[in-house]
Amino acid sequence: MVINLSSQSNSHQSERPVVFADRIGRLYAEAATDEHKKGLGQYLTPVPVADFMGSLISARNKSRIRILDPGIGSSILSCGACESLITRNTGVKEVELVGYELDKKLLPTTQKALHYLKDWMAARGVTLEHIIKRSDFILENGHVLQENLSLFASESESPKYDIVISNPPYFKIGKDDPRAMAASSVVHGQPNIYALFMAISAYLMDEKGDFIFITPRSYASGPYFKRFREVFFSKVVPEHFHIFGSRKEAFDRDSVLQENLILHAKRRTEHSKDHNKTVKISFSQGSNDLSKPVKRTALLKDVINPKDKNVIIFIPTTDEEEQIIARVNSWKSSLHKYEMEISTGPVVPFRATKFIRYQGDIKNGEAPLIWMINVRDGKFSWPLRERNKEQYIIVDDESMPLLVPNRNYVFLRRFSAKEEEKRLNSSAYLKNDIPCKWLGLENHINYVHRPDGEITKEEALGVSAILNSRFLDTYFRTSNGNTQVSATEIRDMPLPDISIIQKIGSKIEKEGVESVELESILP
Ligand SMILES: C[S@@+](CC[C@H](N)C(=O)[O-])C[C@H]1O[C@@H](n2cnc3c(N)ncnc32)[C@H](O)[C@@H]1O
């Protein structure tokens, strides 16, 4: 890959450094292969996003500032940070910048952009010293997480940065990857590399530092990031979340299909416990409307409930969403409290081809096979012949481990599209719906059951109505960037008192689901 950088003039300084870094970064990205970029998680930040992230830096009265940019790329975020410090007259006189970049071929581009920035800053009376480390950020710094255990010893030796700004690489790594091992204290299962960048950076930040990252939203909830959230949010406290409404638009030109989130955080202090502490939340569709985001503030305790052992992050973008989160968080029970369990359907069709059938006969020993499509608009319908999905599974000794007894259940679809209006789609299933002994549940269905007994009709109807309600749907949507509805998350979701669930269920049984005004019945 040869890029003619010398033709990219930097003599007249007519461009802002962010725009210059973007222009030469794009030249590099256009010449690099998709494979190369994918391997390094290399998706460069567009100008409006870099400007927005730079604008989040707090005003501080300090003449010398240290900036860290892990995974610096063409340095657009460092340029954004420096431009913001200078144009806002923060009193800065010297900047020391440390960047990490693994892609050696990109380094001439990075150097070119940083020299341009240095000249631009010099013309404004500010000096820039920059060091680009051609090493793996995680392998070089992962030890700071281990040292967490002997906090005081490590704290005094760690380098401190006033600003840590990054768009880190995003991809999953194996748990035996040396990078996962270097950051093992925040790793559970197969980690995403971006979370390791975030955790380590939090430890490298000064007491009064600014942490500004753009990443996928997936860390906000879910069991795989729980350990990360525990460690990370014990160290930092969010000041501002910016969410993008569209998956595509933040990084449009690289077609990144992630739901992106910008986080501005500070180190956790005594003040973070303040009951009335607030978090800024802003929202834009993509990068083009980022200069005019919708803004609001929420209480920190509604964004991260201090009593929540799962440390789930809620990002309400309206007052109504915030009220619903607070309301649902006030419910004190969950499925487990009522000895209910949620599990994933055991039938994986491609492994069960010899058992599953388009046609069948229950009297002849075949059992109904239930898929996501059988759960629609809060209702259960079976069989559905028009959808070309096998609706039966044979019952014999070999298929028995795939079957569940015909009892009352709540079925919940395991997947939803973000664009879909509802994320939680469930229906009650009552054993009298189909006169049979066994049921086959396909793997894209989660089902609520009671392992040591059976859930009652009222419970099935009540739990399903609550899962289908705008209350739990909003609760889920504001915390979860994934289209997957994991059983673990539903298991821990708050539920109201069992007497209320039963009351809702019995009203539905007698008068139909339309008759129930959850708004007035739910606490
Ligand atoms: C998502 S890109 C962002 C680049 C730049 N910060 C920006 O915002 O445009 C992430 C960068 O991190 C680099 N990178 C990937 N893994 C790295 C690692 N382990 N250590 C340091 N840099 C890494 C990639 O080569 C890529 O340039």
PDBQT file of the ligand as one rigid body, heavy atoms in Angstrom, charges set to zero:
ROOT
HETATM    1  C1  LIG A 601     -11.327   2.125  15.672  1.00  0.00    +0.000 C 
HETATM    2  S1  LIG A 601      -9.705   2.590  15.124  1.00  0.00    +0.000 S 
HETATM    3  C2  LIG A 601      -9.719   4.286  15.599  1.00  0.00    +0.000 C 
HETATM    4  C3  LIG A 601      -8.552   5.086  15.131  1.00  0.00    +0.000 C 
HETATM    5  C4  LIG A 601      -8.546   6.543  15.593  1.00  0.00    +0.000 C 
HETATM    6  N1  LIG A 601      -8.436   6.650  17.026  1.00  0.00    +0.000 N 
HETATM    7  C5  LIG A 601      -9.808   7.240  15.160  1.00  0.00    +0.000 C 
HETATM    8  O1  LIG A 601     -10.590   7.573  16.041  1.00  0.00    +0.000 OA
HETATM    9  O2  LIG A 601     -10.010   7.451  13.961  1.00  0.00    +0.000 OA
HETATM   10  C6  LIG A 601      -8.675   1.751  16.287  1.00  0.00    +0.000 C 
HETATM   11  C7  LIG A 601      -7.179   1.851  16.040  1.00  0.00    +0.000 C 
HETATM   12  O3  LIG A 601      -6.509   1.064  17.027  1.00  0.00    +0.000 OA
HETATM   13  C8  LIG A 601      -5.408   0.365  16.447  1.00  0.00    +0.000 C 
HETATM   14  N2  LIG A 601      -5.186  -0.835  17.283  1.00  0.00    +0.000 N 
HETATM   15  C9  LIG A 601      -5.824  -2.034  17.205  1.00  0.00    +0.000 A 
HETATM   16  N3  LIG A 601      -5.403  -2.847  18.190  1.00  0.00    +0.000 NA
HETATM   17  C10 LIG A 601      -4.488  -2.152  18.917  1.00  0.00    +0.000 A 
HETATM   18  C11 LIG A 601      -3.724  -2.452  20.074  1.00  0.00    +0.000 A 
HETATM   19  N4  LIG A 601      -3.856  -3.632  20.668  1.00  0.00    +0.000 N 
HETATM   20  N5  LIG A 601      -2.871  -1.504  20.545  1.00  0.00    +0.000 NA
HETATM   21  C12 LIG A 601      -2.772  -0.302  19.939  1.00  0.00    +0.000 A 
HETATM   22  N6  LIG A 601      -3.487   0.036  18.835  1.00  0.00    +0.000 NA
HETATM   23  C13 LIG A 601      -4.338  -0.864  18.338  1.00  0.00    +0.000 A 
HETATM   24  C14 LIG A 601      -5.895   0.069  15.032  1.00  0.00    +0.000 C 
HETATM   25  O4  LIG A 601      -4.819  -0.148  14.137  1.00  0.00    +0.000 OA
HETATM   26  C15 LIG A 601      -6.712   1.309  14.693  1.00  0.00    +0.000 C 
HETATM   27  O5  LIG A 601      -5.932   2.270  14.042  1.00  0.00    +0.000 OA
ENDROOT
TORSDOF 0
